[in-house]
Amino acid sequence: MKDQRDQNIPYKIYLEESEMPKTWYNMRADMKTKPAPLLNPATLQPMTAEELSAVFCEELVKQELDNDHREIPIPQEIQDFYKMYRPAPLVRAYCLEEKLQTPAKIYYKFEGNNTSGSHKLNSAIAQAYYAKQQGLKGVTTETGAGQWGTALSMACAYLGLDCKVFMVKCSYEQKPFRREVMRTYGASVTPSPSTETEIGRKLLEEHPGTTGSLGCAISEAVETAIKSEGYRYVLGSVLNQVLLHQSIIGMESKIAFDKYGIAPDIIIGCAGGGSNLGGLISPFMGEKLRGERDYHFIAVEPKSCPSFTRGVYAYDFCDTGMVCPLAKMYTLGSGFIPAANHAGGLRYHGMSSTLSQLYADGYMEARAIEQTEVFKAAEQFARVEGILPAPESSHAIKVAIDEALKCKETGEEKTILFGLTGTGYFDMVAYQKFHDGLMSDYIPTDEDLQVGFDGIPKFPGN
Ligand SMILES: *Cc1c(COP(=O)(O)O)cnc(C)c1O
């Protein structure tokens, strides 16, 4: 058992400004089987760049469809913005290792060092930048738990763009402080469903008193973008372009490890729509895809919303209003409503097409964890490492601890890297429920899941 820290490895491995990545890495370039293309739901043909441009910025459409270019230069203005809050520290969890009495070496990449409190700012600034470049007035989006809306508000404020956020009504009411952070950055925040859109009005008529859902807020944001001159829609996860921007997380980690001649054996991340996990594993997965080195990748999701572990791999709608293209992904069905759990960022019914293809091809493992187990791990981590983690991030903590304890049994000195995607200061109601013993572990039955599966579109080959 080690009783003191490795003499040559600091607690935090930082990069010099000059060492920071100047390109994003596009994992798709190295995939033998490319992720399935988005389909037009009316024709079932792949969405063309022109069709996508009605909704998304042109440069982002190019990135979305680019399966070939391995390296995409990060524009200087985005690199400069990144310098305000990056590099994100790569921390050796010496104190957690000590507490667990494990021979494993545990590292985490901490993305919570900015006001939005999560990794989402990495893509928000990129998407806002390209909107600005195109001469647009503003962007529209949805937010569930609020992290994405906050990140986008910050990016838009920096670049002088208008930002319209549709926030799922129950979050709007339950998380008033999140809302005020967004308004501080100049965004307009509308509870969804709203009377501002056709889809919102229709939903309110059919289900008076509904507290909304992410799928519905997406539909409202897309409708608003299409109908407002000079606006486009942006999304904070799931899409290929978002994984591309988030590759900064993995690139920085790899450069930092390489400086010290370290390579992780196991890489773990929580998976909602897949953007932080996709970004964290990118350069490592690239090596695996090219046959240069092997890594063990683990995606962690909540048992209450188990897209990878219990979903089906099929084309499905991305939103409730069915205005978005169809995406092939591991999905629980766009009509699946996860039970109220507290990892708001992990409640989406689908999963990134890129990660779905990698999972289908056996490059990755997935595990689902019960909510109370997640909060136990969160508390254990907070007490020794000091950071109060987001419930989403704590899914990765839980599996990192499990793997470290396995090493304790076998005596293996494996190196574990996990993504600590954010802080949990806006999640104290969840922590309170946990402390008061009022937190439940809801796991959907097969019958519950079937309701969602029944809504997946049926056509030959799907
Ligand atoms: C949004 C969010 C996630 C999940 O989103 P992914 O796209 O799967 O990364 C995880 N952690 C935090 C803190 C988030 O805000």
The ligand as a MOL file (V3000), in Angstrom:
LIG
                    3D

  0  0  0     0  0            999 V3000
M  V30 BEGIN CTAB
M  V30 COUNTS 15 15 0 0 0
M  V30 BEGIN ATOM
M  V30 1 C -25.2090 18.4900 -18.8010 0
M  V30 2 C -24.3380 17.8630 -17.8250 0
M  V30 3 C -23.9500 16.5100 -17.9330 0
M  V30 4 C -24.4700 15.5740 -18.9740 0
M  V30 5 O -24.3830 15.9740 -20.3120 0
M  V30 6 P -23.4690 15.2100 -21.3460 0
M  V30 7 O -23.7960 15.8560 -22.6480 0
M  V30 8 O -23.8150 13.7660 -21.3120 0
M  V30 9 O -22.0780 15.4640 -20.9570 0
M  V30 10 C -23.0730 16.0080 -17.0040 0
M  V30 11 N -22.5980 16.7490 -15.9930 0
M  V30 12 C -22.9510 18.0430 -15.8460 0
M  V30 13 C -22.3970 18.8110 -14.7010 0
M  V30 14 C -23.8170 18.6460 -16.7570 0
M  V30 15 O -24.1530 19.9180 -16.6120 0
M  V30 END ATOM
M  V30 BEGIN BOND
M  V30 1 1 1 2
M  V30 2 1 2 3
M  V30 3 2 2 14
M  V30 4 1 3 4
M  V30 5 2 3 10
M  V30 6 1 4 5
M  V30 7 1 5 6
M  V30 8 2 6 7
M  V30 9 1 6 8
M  V30 10 1 6 9
M  V30 11 1 10 11
M  V30 12 2 11 12
M  V30 13 1 12 13
M  V30 14 1 12 14
M  V30 15 1 14 15
M  V30 END BOND
M  V30 END CTAB
M  END
